[in-house]
Amino acid sequence: MDPYRNPFAPGAGSRPPEMAGRAEILEQARIACGRAVRGRSARSMLLLGLRGTGKTVLLNEIAKIAEDEGLLVSKVEAPEGESLARLLLPEMRKVMRSLSTVSAARQIAERGLRALRGFASIFKIEIAGVGVEVEPEPGLADSGDLKYDLPDLFGVIGRAAKAAEKGWILLIDEVQYLKEPDLSALIVAVHRMAQDGLPILLVGAGLPQVARLAGEAKSYAERLFLYPGVAALDPEAAALAVEKPLEDDGASIAPDALAAIVARTHGYPFFLQEWASAAWNIAEGPAITLMDVEASYAETLAALDEGFFRVRLDRLTRAEIEFVKAMSDLGDGPYAMADVARAMGRSAQSLGPTRANVIAKGMIYSTDHGYLDFTVPLFADFMRRQA
C-alpha cells in the first residue's frame, strides 16, 4: 500500500493515530486542570510505565488539554546530570513574563521576575536574557537551598496565575533522572501549592521506580499524587489501535493477522505501531493479510533491534552488559538478584555497584525487595537474539 498514506507512527513520542486505552488517564488530567483553574483542590499526577508504553505521548496530550482549560503549559525533559534549577528557570521566566502582560497579575509577576534574577545568580545559572532588565528581589528565592527557593517561586507564579484567572501546569518527562534533593524540592513545592490552594499542577512521567523514589524523598508523596499506570494495552484496546486507523483510511486487516500482531507485541503501543507500519508498507492492499504480517515480522524485529533496543544496550559498559545478559539468560523476569549472582558466579554484594549503575541508566528497576526486571519490554528476548 502507498507508504505516503501509512497512518501508523512508530517514532519516539509520536502520537499514534488512535489513542486507544488511555481515556481514563486523560479524563483524570482534564478534571484536575479544570478544577485547578477554578480554584478547586486538584491532585498532581505521576505517570508510571515501562519504555515504549506512550508516557511522552500522554504528556503531550495533557498539554493540549491544559491549554484548552486555560492553563499556561511548561514541558521539560529531565536529562541525566542536569540540575532542576537550571532546567526550570527558563520555563518559570516565560510563565512570569506571560502573566506580567495581564494587568491584574502584573505586579506579582514582575516581583517574580526580580526574584528569578537573584535565583539565577545564587545557583550560578547563566542564561541569556534572564532578569537582565530588572533588579533582584532581596529575600525572595535567594537562599541557595532549592527546597526553600522553589516553593517561593512556585508561590509567586501561583498567586499571579490566580490573579489572572489562569493556572500553570508543569510537565516533566523522565522524572527518574532527577537527583534526590531536586525531586524532594519539587515535591515540597507542589505540596505547598496544594496547601495554599494555588492553581499549579505537576504531571510527571517516568519509569516504575519513580513512585518509590518520590516516597523516599518525601513520605507524604503517596498522598500528594495520583499514580496512573501506563501499561501495555489490553487485547481489545491493542486491536483497536491497529484496526481503527486502517478503517479510517479505507483499508482493513484480516482477523488472524490482527490477532498475530496483538499477541506477539503483548499489546505494547510502540511495538504495535512498528509492526502495523511495516505490514502496511509490505501489503498490496487494501487488506492486510496474515501473510503480510508474517512477511513483515523480520523487518519489524530488525528495526526494533537496531533502534529501540540497541540504543539502550550501547549505553552500558561491558560489565553492565554481562549483568543484563545474565538476567535474560534466566528467562523472563522478574529476576531474583540471588539467581543473577549465582548465574555469574559472583556474590550479590559484589554486584551491588553494577546493579546500581544499570538502574541509574534506566535499564532495570527493582520490582520488589531482592527482585529486578527490565524497564524495556521484551528486552530479554532481544538479548537472547544477540546470543
Secondary structure, 3 states (H helix, E strand, C coil): CCHHHCCCCCCCCCCCCCCCCCHHHHHHHHHHHHHHHCCCCCCEEEEECCCCCCHHHHHHHHHHHHHHCCEEEEEEECCCCCCHHHHHHHHHHHHHHHHCCCCCCHHHHHHHHHHHHHHHHHCCCCCCCCCCCCCCCCCCCCCCCHHHHHHHHHHHHHHHHHHCCCEEEEEEECHHHCCHHHHHHHHHHHHHHHHHCCCEEEEEEECCCHHHHHHHHCCCHHHHEECCECCCCCHHHHHHHHHHHHHHCCCEECHHHHHHHHHHHCCCHHHHHHHHHHHHHHCCCCEECHHHHHHCHHHHHHHHHHHHHHHHHCCCCHHHHHHHHHHHHCCCCCEEHHHHHHHHCCCCCCCHHHHHHHHHCCCEEEEECCEEEECCCCHHHHHHHHC
